[in-house]
Structure formats: structure tokens, C-alpha cells
């Protein structure tokens, strides 16, 4: 089996799990996000195509995504969850390692677009008010899965 697929399967399983948990509880548990990150790092380290410079690049790029999400967290007066900020780092590592930074940025932009459209639609049909909390993790997960399908 190709190691890249194993890394993507691991990421997909965690993305689905975290998306469901966040949808139901509006929380992204640190233990699961950390487990996601550690298992991906371990899979990358033991893969037959391991490249240290790609891992450093991926980690640095994921840190940049993390910082952007952290900025959104502070600018949104914390209506955007800190769990989403941590999840952004873990979710970015594998796509950046396997496909590059541009693809990862596109994945996150799609998450914001899908989340924004969904939120606007919910407000238009009066299902939620302007100040209602909507979990963002599921949109990040859906965006990752769309990214995966479109890149395989």
C-alpha cells in the first residue's frame, strides 16, 4: 500500500470524527486533535517516501495557517473557536506534505466559503440568528474531504 494513501486515510478518519464531534458538541477535543497530529507525523516519518525538508516545510506552512486562524479567533472576538485554530494546524499538515501549500490554502478558503454560505442560508430561512454559534469544524472537515476527492 502506498504510504500517501495511508496518511490520507488517517486524516480522513480523523476529519470525519472531529467534524461529527464538533457538529454535535461545538467542541474539538484536544486529545483527539493532538492524536490526529501525532499519528500523521508518525505516518509521515515512517513512510517510504519520507523527506525531512518537506516535513519542515509542511510544519512551517501549517503553523502559518494556524496563525491566520488565530488572528481570525482574536478578530472575531472569540466567536470563532480556539479548537478550530488547533484543528487547522493538524488538518493542514498532511495536505501540505503531499500536495503543497497552495492546495492547503485553497482547502481552507473553501471551508470559509462553505461555512459562510451555509450560515447565510440558515439566517435567511430563520433557523438561526446573527449571533447564533455555528460549529466551523464540520466545514473544515467537509472541505478536506472535497480536497481529497478532487486531488486523488
Secondary structure as GFF3:
##gff-version 3
##sequence-region A 1 152
A	DSSP	alpha_helix	3	25	.	.	.	ID=ss1
A	DSSP	alpha_helix	30	46	.	.	.	ID=ss2
A	DSSP	alpha_helix	52	75	.	.	.	ID=ss3
A	DSSP	alpha_helix	82	99	.	.	.	ID=ss4
A	DSSP	alpha_helix	101	124	.	.	.	ID=ss5
A	DSSP	alpha_helix	137	151	.	.	.	ID=ss6
###
